[in-house]
Amino acid sequence: MLAEQVMTADVRVCAPNDDLAKVAGLMWDYDCGCVPVVDASERVVGMITDRDACMAAYTKGRPLAELIVSDAMASNVITCKRSDTTHSIEQLMADNQIRRIPVVDDDGRIAGIVSLNDLARASARPPSRGGQVDQRHVALTLAATAAPRSSFPPPNGSASTSRSSDSKSEGASA
């Protein structure tokens, strides 16, 4: 099965200079936990998750409306193409401990997003309705993305603690 067969095509995006309150509103209104960050040409330049926004507000001690996306987004984004197999996407998710991967065209422009939820729903469909995603692979991908990350130090309680923009986040590293 290919990315284009399981991806969500109607993806909400934001710009690096948007404030985090706007992004939180998109996440609430469209029931999503991450938003791809795109430049003026719709090329993916980052990913921002609900957790990224929350941690930015906490670590900087400022409200979401005073923070911009580029201060909290993951900028090292792993993407896939419409023609990539779901198995290769599951491997990217597992290897990078991410749950969502933007789908881009040949110019790096956003075309959709594949989430672990998309893969799980596809695996539950009968083959006659396009279900060809292996449930065991989805379970293994979930287990890999949920594994504890020992690379992040525990918070020290300081509001000045911040993560670098290339840290692993949803879509980061993806």
KADARA-V454412 format. One record per residue. OMEGA is omega in degrees with one decimal (none if undefined). NEAR is the number of other ideal C-beta (glycine too) atoms within 10 Angstrom. Layout:
OMEGA NEAR
OMEGA NEAR
This chain:
-175.6 18
179.3 18
-176.6 23
-179.9 15
-178.3 15
-173.3 25
168.9 24
-175.7 15
-178.3 11
-173.7 8
174.0 18
-179.0 16
175.5 17
178.9 21
-179.4 16
-177.6 16
174.8 9
177.0 17
-175.5 18
175.9 25
177.8 14
-179.6 16
177.6 28
176.9 18
176.2 12
-179.1 15
179.4 19
-176.0 10
-175.3 9
174.7 11
178.0 6
-176.9 18
176.0 13
179.9 28
173.9 30
177.2 28
-176.6 28
175.0 21
-176.6 13
179.1 6
-179.1 9
175.3 15
-178.2 15
179.4 21
-179.6 17
174.1 27
176.4 29
179.6 31
175.2 24
178.8 16
177.4 13
-178.9 27
-179.5 23
-178.6 14
176.8 17
178.9 21
-179.3 20
-173.5 13
179.5 16
178.5 16
-178.1 10
177.7 14
-178.1 11
-177.4 17
-179.9 12
-178.2 13
178.9 18
-175.5 18
-176.0 24
177.3 16
-174.1 17
-173.3 27
169.6 29
-176.4 26
177.1 16
-169.6 17
173.8 24
-179.6 19
173.3 21
178.0 24
177.6 15
-175.4 17
177.9 10
180.0 18
177.3 15
178.0 25
179.1 14
177.5 14
176.5 28
179.4 23
176.4 15
179.2 19
-178.4 26
-177.2 17
-174.9 14
-179.3 20
178.2 19
-175.7 27
-177.7 21
179.1 24
176.5 29
174.8 28
-177.3 26
174.8 23
-176.8 14
178.3 8
179.7 8
179.3 17
-177.9 14
177.6 20
-178.3 21
177.3 21
174.3 29
177.6 30
174.6 22
176.1 20
177.8 15
-179.7 22
179.5 25
178.6 16
178.9 14
-179.2 22
-179.0 19
178.5 12
175.2 14
-179.5 8
-180.0 7
179.2 6
175.5 9
-179.7 12
178.8 16
177.7 16
-176.3 23
-178.8 17
178.8 13
178.5 8
178.0 16
179.2 22
178.7 12
177.5 14
177.0 25
179.6 17
-179.5 10
-179.3 16
-177.9 18
-179.1 10
178.7 10
177.2 7
-178.1 8
-176.0 6
179.6 8
177.4 10
177.5 7
179.6 5
-179.2 11
178.8 7
-179.5 6
177.9 9
-179.9 12
178.3 8
176.2 13
177.2 15
176.7 16
-176.0 8
178.9 16
178.4 14
179.2 16
178.1 18
175.2 28
178.7 29
-179.7 30
179.5 25
152.7 17
none 25
